[in-house]
Amino acid sequence: MLVLFTLNQSELMRFNALQRNIPDISQKMLTVTLRTLEEDGFVKRKVYAEVPPRVEYSLTDRAISLLPHINSLIVWAKENMNDILTDRARKRKK
């Protein structure tokens, strides 16, 4: 979800820009995630025949149709985060 949310911030993004904008994601994990999202039809990958090769990623229509649901989940998480953190801290004290 974080990759889709980040890709939504710009029409096209290169790998390094994605990695800079997603905290604490390894190169391997981002690569695997992008491949999976591409296989599932959520991300388009365009490779330019240049030296060095340039690769750009963008969202598909399927991913764009999913974004309102992701945004709703983000709103829900923000509204409930304090209670979740309080419950988590309470459980750790026991």
Order of alpha helices (4+ residues) and beta strands (2+ residues): alpha-beta-alpha-alpha-beta-beta-alpha
